[in-house]
Amino acid sequence: MTITEQQLLDLEADINDILAEDCARIHFTFHAAFERINDPRNKPSITLHELDNVFQTFIQTHLSTIIDYDEGTRFVLKCNKTHLHFPCAITHDRQVGKLWVVQNVITVMRKKDFKSPDNFLVIN
């Protein structure tokens, strides 16, 4: 089933509500949100439920790690259970005198043997 733009925006908003207390947020790039999330090469298709589970688990297990990342740090969020991979890059944004950490999701793919020179943050 195709993930709609509105569903992805709603998911991003829900995740960002949780992250706000830590001055953090996520952002799905155009490539991730519109070119890769519903790509037919993702077999089986990525579901909204999977995305929600991956990011909820990520928050519980790795949020404190990325809070300390420098601007420009790149990493791959990897789910061993679903074989989903999310290459990401950190940017910083100053809002109301506070520094916010923004996790930019560059792309997303379901690929069992995904390789990257970047560090992996693994969830199960």
Secondary structure by P-SEA (a helix, b strand, c coil): ccccaaaaaaaaaaaaaaaccccccccccccccccccccccccccccaaaaaaaaaaaaaccccccccccccbbbbbccccccccccbbbbbbbcccbbbbbbccccccccccccccccccccc
